Amino acid sequence: MSIQVALAGNPNSGKTTLFNALTGANQFVGNWPGVTVEKKEGKYKGDKEIKITDLPGIYSLSPYTLEEVVSREYLLNEKVDVILNIVDGSNLERNLYLTTQLLELGIPVVVAINMLDVIEKRGDKVNYVQLSKELGCPVMPISALKNKGIDEVMAKVKESAHRSFEAKNIYDKEINSVLDQLSHLLPRSIDQHITLFYSIKLFERDDKIISSLNTKVEDESLIQAIEKKMDDDSESIITDARYSYITKIIKDCYVKANRESLTTS
Ligand code: BGO
């Protein structure tokens, strides 16, 4: 049975290096429909049943850049069995921002923490088991450049395909209460596994997604009430919640080698 993998990650996370290591000469380069953003597809060298689409490098699934729009439309509208999220492990905090969003799509995610050689050279320690527990998905260390850990990560991709995957909800009770009420405005055609993502987009007033859904938030009072209470706009409320979650994860799972010398000097 064939497996469709979407390779997603921040610019400079090593995505191109990984895509080349995975596919070798089995690559097809074109453009995303209607835009001049390069689209690369290929088959995994170790198993030709695994097809990989390289998404443009992005920091977020918001609607502000062409790359973000192309990536999220692909993830929402095409049949993707697994998202392979490459993360620059030497820049974990910034890279996990995209990860939190990918985990909201209800599509199985496998996280590959890249730059293992850099992490090891620095003497930093990542607790991959704990990170996997906290994110609720497999997390594997790799070095795309040194070709390390790649077969292991692809074994996890294969294992995760065609399994159900529950969207990771990191929001507090108050935000969730609003998201839950907004979810009732979603068209019935929206599958249960992806309601969290779409409810967040209604909350954030994401025009592109709202018009694609053919729906409207007629009564904004519940969004406005939480904005007033938190003294922030809805989009920033979501961003802050994601960063608070990431800060907690980093504290639990990442130890910098020079932390002690920094605090004692
Ligand atoms: C340059 N380890 C290390 N150390 N570097 C890696 C690894 C890894 O596991 N994986 C990738 N890189 P892209 P995007 C470069 O190009 O794949 C490096 O944007 C340089 N170039 O080699 O392009 C990779 O597709 C000159 O580095 O990322 C590349 O996601 C000096 O990370 C960079 C130093 O990888 C980005 C590095 C002329």
Boltz pocket constraint, residues with backbone or C-beta under 6 A from the ligand:
constraints:
  - pocket:
      binder: B
      contacts: [[A, 9], [A, 10], [A, 11], [A, 12], [A, 13], [A, 14], [A, 15], [A, 16], [A, 17], [A, 18], [A, 57], [A, 114], [A, 115], [A, 116], [A, 117], [A, 118], [A, 142], [A, 143], [A, 144], [A, 145], [A, 146]]
      max_distance: 6.0
